């Protein structure tokens, strides 16, 4: 199969995937939810009535009202504005962590599956070691070494999530590398790098995209958990996990303080999970039912 024909087949497959995805009600609901979240994040400076760090000490712990739609926190900051700006942090963390971990895991998975032998053994044993620890525990250990902070938290999470990409890509590479067009590419003298990234990678991309949609919400939850424990975003950053951590003290007298950041996390995680389920069913329809 020529490269032109392979690209044409790839385009038609993605069109078929989109048609299947559109028939998935939960998947489309997740896509709508994600569009709302993205719009909120982009338009936060326009929508937010106050700065997320602006203090109104005379209005501390005010309940929801026309003036403060989601109420205020212990420093009189508008929770609605902080939740809006928090969407920027959540999306940035989720997407960047997923892309970094995918870049690491996909590269190692391609190399492991293509070359095999001792290279495969070494990489897979490292994957087994990473998988032997719960992601949050391993992220806690790494960020404890690096120090608290949002950037360090993102690095720590990325270093815990790449293994799933490596294992999945390695398995698919093992089957794809024996295809006739891969043998033909070798026969005409194509370099290993070109074969890996121009011939094999496009054939495993669908699985990678599905995994990314599942890993983004996982990254958001882990990042929020690290912030909740004081190891992620630091005050006065409008981070949802950090807001929940501070709200614990005021749970009985100001329940709105924890309710709205919690709903924001739930809404965002559900959006990506719905999209992931819909995308998986669209790409692999034989697994449905």
C-alpha positions in Angstrom: 0.0 0.0 0.0 1.4 3.4 -1.0 1.7 6.2 1.5 -1.0 8.2 -0.4 -3.4 5.2 -0.1 -2.6 4.7 3.6 -3.4 8.4 4.3 -6.7 8.1 2.4 -7.7 5.0 4.4 -6.7 6.8 7.6 -8.9 9.8 6.7 -11.9 7.6 5.9 -11.5 5.7 9.2 -11.5 8.9 11.2 -14.7 10.0 9.4 -16.3 6.7 10.2 -15.2 7.0 13.8 -16.8 10.5 14.0 -20.1 9.2 12.6 -20.1 6.5 15.2 -19.2 8.9 18.0 -22.0 11.2 17.1 -24.5 8.4 17.7 -23.2 8.0 21.3 -25.4 10.2 23.5 -23.1 10.1 26.5 -20.1 10.9 24.3 -21.8 13.9 22.7 -23.0 15.0 26.1 -19.4 14.9 27.3 -18.2 16.8 24.2 -20.8 19.6 25.0 -19.8 19.6 28.6 -16.1 20.0 27.6 -16.9 22.8 25.2 -18.6 24.6 28.1 -15.6 24.1 30.3 -13.2 25.3 27.6 -15.3 28.4 26.9 -15.5 29.2 30.7 -11.7 28.8 30.9 -11.0 31.0 27.9 -13.6 33.7 28.9 -12.9 33.6 32.6 -11.5 37.2 32.6 -14.7 38.4 30.9 -17.2 36.3 32.9 -15.7 36.6 36.4 -17.1 39.6 38.2 -14.0 39.9 40.4 -10.3 39.1 40.4 -9.8 35.5 41.8 -7.3 36.9 44.4 -9.2 40.1 45.2 -10.1 40.2 49.0 -13.2 41.7 50.5 -12.6 41.2 54.2 -15.8 42.8 55.2 -17.7 40.1 53.2 -16.0 37.0 54.5 -17.9 33.7 54.3 -20.9 35.3 52.7 -23.5 32.8 51.3 -24.4 32.8 47.6 -26.2 35.9 46.6 -26.7 38.2 43.6 -23.4 40.0 44.6 -21.5 36.8 45.1 -23.1 34.0 43.1 -21.2 31.2 44.8 -20.5 33.0 48.1 -17.2 34.1 49.4 -14.3 32.4 51.2 -12.5 33.2 54.5 -10.8 36.2 52.9 -13.9 37.5 51.2 -12.7 36.4 47.8 -15.5 35.6 45.3 -15.7 31.8 44.9 -17.5 32.1 41.6 -14.5 33.9 40.1 -12.0 31.5 41.7 -13.9 28.5 40.3 -13.9 30.1 36.8 -10.2 30.7 36.9 -9.6 27.3 38.4 -10.9 25.7 35.2 -7.8 27.2 33.4 -5.5 25.5 35.9 -7.4 22.2 35.8 -7.4 22.0 32.0 -3.8 23.1 31.7 -2.7 20.5 34.2 -4.7 17.7 32.7 -3.8 18.3 29.1 -0.1 19.1 29.6 0.4 16.1 31.9 -1.4 13.8 29.5 0.7 15.0 26.6 4.0 14.8 28.4 3.3 11.3 29.7 2.0 10.3 26.3 5.2 11.5 24.6 7.3 9.5 27.1 5.2 6.4 27.1 4.5 6.3 23.4 8.2 6.7 22.5 9.3 4.0 24.9 6.4 1.7 23.8 7.3 2.0 20.1 11.0 1.3 20.8 10.2 -1.6 23.1 7.8 -3.3 20.7 9.8 -2.6 17.5 13.3 -3.7 18.7 12.3 -6.4 21.3 15.0 -8.3 23.0 16.9 -6.8 25.9 15.5 -3.3 25.1 12.0 -4.7 25.5 12.9 -6.4 28.7 14.4 -3.4 30.3 11.6 -1.0 29.4 8.9 -3.5 30.4 10.5 -4.1 33.8 10.6 -0.4 34.4 6.9 -0.3 33.5 6.2 -3.1 36.0 8.0 -1.1 38.7 6.0 2.1 38.0 2.8 0.1 37.9 3.5 -1.6 41.3 2.8 1.7 43.0 -0.5 3.5 43.2 -0.3 6.7 41.0 -1.1 9.1 43.9 1.4 7.5 46.3 4.2 7.6 43.6 3.3 11.2 42.8 3.4 12.1 46.5 6.9 10.5 46.7 8.2 12.4 43.7 6.8 15.8 44.6 8.1 15.4 48.1 11.6 15.2 46.6 11.0 18.0 44.1 9.2 20.2 46.5 5.7 21.6 46.6 4.4 23.6 43.6 2.1 23.2 40.6 5.0 22.7 38.1 6.6 20.0 40.3 3.2 18.4 40.8 2.7 18.2 37.0 6.2 16.6 36.6 5.4 14.1 39.3 2.1 13.1 37.8 3.6 12.8 34.3 6.2 10.4 35.7 3.5 8.2 37.1 1.3 8.0 34.1 3.6 7.2 31.1 3.7 3.5 31.8 0.1 2.8 30.6 1.0 4.3 27.2 4.2 2.3 27.0 2.4 -1.0 27.6 -0.5 -0.4 25.2 1.7 1.0 22.4 4.2 -1.8 22.8 1.5 -4.5 22.5 0.1 -2.9 19.3 3.6 -2.3 17.8 4.4 -6.0 18.2 1.5 -6.9 15.9 1.9 -4.0 13.5 5.7 -4.5 12.9 5.0 -7.7 11.1 2.7 -6.2 8.5 3.7 -6.4 4.8 4.0 -2.6 4.4 6.5 -2.5 7.3 8.6 -5.2 5.7 8.4 -3.2 2.4 9.5 -0.1 4.2 12.5 -1.9 5.5 13.3 -3.4 2.1 13.5 0.0 0.4 15.8 1.3 3.1 13.5 3.4 5.3 15.2 4.4 8.6 13.9 2.9 11.9 12.8 6.4 13.1 10.7 6.9 9.9 9.2 3.5 10.2 8.3 4.1 13.9 6.8 7.5 13.6 5.5 7.5 10.0 4.2 3.9 9.6 3.6 2.4 13.0 2.6 5.4 15.1 -0.5 6.3 12.9 -1.8 2.8 13.3 -1.7 2.9 17.1 -2.9 6.6 17.4 -6.5 5.7 18.0 -5.7 3.8 21.2 -3.4 6.6 22.3 -6.2 9.2 21.9 -8.6 7.0 23.9 -6.1 6.7 26.7 -5.4 10.4 26.7 -9.1 11.2 27.3 -9.0 8.9 30.3 -5.7 10.2 31.6 -6.7 13.9 31.5 -9.3 13.5 34.3 -7.0 11.2 36.3 -4.3 13.9 36.1 -6.8 16.5 37.3 -7.9 14.4 40.2 -4.3 13.6 41.3 -3.3 17.3 40.9 -6.3 18.3 43.0 -5.3 15.7 45.6 -1.8 17.0 45.8 -3.1 20.6 46.1 -5.5 19.3 48.8 -2.5 18.0 50.7 -0.5 21.2 50.3 2.0 19.8 47.7 0.4 21.1 44.5 -0.7 24.7 43.8 0.1 27.2 46.5 -2.0 30.1 47.8 -3.4 32.3 46.5 -3.7 30.3 43.3 -7.4 29.6 42.5 -7.0 25.8 42.3 -10.0 23.6 43.0 -8.1 21.1 45.2 -6.5 23.9 47.2 -10.0 25.5 47.6 -11.4 22.2 48.9 -8.5 21.9 51.3 -9.1 25.3 52.9 -12.9 24.7 52.9 -12.6 21.8 55.3 -12.3 24.2 58.2 -15.5 25.9 57.3 -17.6 22.9 56.2 -20.3 23.3 58.8 -20.6 27.1 58.7 -20.0 27.7 55.0 -20.8 24.5 53.0 -21.0 26.4 49.7 -17.2 26.9 50.0 -16.6 23.2 49.3 -19.7 22.4 47.2 -18.9 24.5 44.1 -15.2 23.5 43.6 -16.3 19.9 44.1 -19.0 20.2 41.5 -16.5 21.8 39.1 -14.1 18.8 39.5 -17.0 16.3 39.1 -18.3 18.1 36.0 -14.9 18.2 34.3 -14.0 14.6 35.1 -17.4 13.3 33.9 -17.0 15.3 30.6 -13.7 13.6 29.8 -14.9 10.1 30.9 -18.0 10.4 28.7 -15.8 11.4 25.8 -13.4 8.6 26.5 -16.2 6.0 26.6 -17.7 7.3 23.4 -14.4 7.5 21.6 -13.5 3.9 22.7 -16.9 2.6 21.5 -16.5 4.5 18.2 -13.0 3.2 17.5 -13.6 -0.4 18.7 -17.4 -1.0 18.1 -16.9 -4.8 18.4 -16.4 -4.3 22.2 -19.8 -2.5 22.6 -22.3 -4.7 24.5 
